[in-house]
Amino acid sequence: MSVNAAEKGIDLKVSKLAENIIGSEIIKLAAEVNEKIKKGEKVYNFTIGDFNPKIFPIPAGLKKAIINAYEDDQTNYPAADGMLELRQSVSKLLMERGELDYKVDEIVIAGGARPVIYAIFKALVDADDVVLFPVPSWNNNHYTYLNNAKAVLIETTPENKFMPTAADLKPHISSANLIALCSPLNPTGTTFKKKDLEEICDLILDENAKRNVQNKKPLYLMYDQIYWALTFGETKHYNPVTLRPEMKNYTVFVDGISKSLASTGVRVGWSMGPKKIIDKMKSILTHVGAWAPKAEQMATAVYLNDLKEYDAYLADIKTKINDRLVQFHKGFQSLKSEGFKVDAIAPEAAIYLTVQFSLHGQKTQEGNVLKTTQDVTKYILDEAKVALVPFYAFGASADSSWYRLSVGTCKVEDINDVVGNLRSALAKLS
């Protein structure tokens, strides 16, 4: 019978990086929720930025193309930078739907957005470099840590829908080596307004003009637009390169089909940027082995060649997502009008609604005081059976009263029940 190291009292030493790495707060919270569900509790789980494929299936044409690719035995290694057919399809998509001109050798394919982000950091950021990013935002702190870099966090405000401004970034611009931005933003579902993004681009261009004279490494921008196809109503997506063509020298994009085609498990993402940087990212990803599966790449290429089918799918999924976001927003505004201390920002994009529970200091019927955001989160989960992610999980301050509500697993018929549960739970507080 074997005895593990812990039982023998053996201390298995690991690297300093591994010893101090922090796991995902979202996954930790989701595990707690899943434990309740296993015990038979009815929980409305809006924590994970994913889709329930029974509610939001991937496009039928994409599914058929994947099956066809496997039946055609497309199961060996893909090209290191991605299959040419897919890079050609991505180039066409970017030009015809995103107003972006990137050639096939300026695009690299990877197994989703995460390895793309990892490769961008590895290609552009040295140890002790400064990475500047707003919070709340998704995982920039972890990628900065993995690169032994220094994080400079800018806490954004609800008054600007949690989007950063040039004025927020300017005090730190001269010391920064990489700025990490995302729009539409995870976790808020809000977007850059044209003027705000233009001002940030001008700030970066001015800084790089100085660095060019000094022969210093440029200030780069990582622009995560993985949700760019999912905008609603009058909301328009803007990108740095279309607004300021000179930004093409300094911008590396994060993109893919994970969110727009509800294909988080298909694992097809890409990056586009200056050829030299893309080539270096390709080399990094080659050693990591973070390729998207060849069959999925070939299938995505086939699917994206028919942009009419792509457009039809987007129109359908956007309507379904927006219906859920709007209904939740109306529900929160109704609760607010009834005097409860909640709020929500009108939805703009992605699959998220930004909601607020200003419940710190309130008492439960048992006389317990909700002192911390953790207390509030637990109360909403235990009493209303609603699971949400607090903004502190995205780097915001620990006492932030704001939350992410993700609708990718939400059934429309559940929304009234959720709002009713929240009303009942809030009514019990004093």
Summary of the structure (lengths in Angstrom):
residues: 430
radius of gyration: 22.5
end to end distance: 57.0
largest distance: 68.0
contacts: 1432
relative contact order: 0.16
helix: 47%
strand: 14%
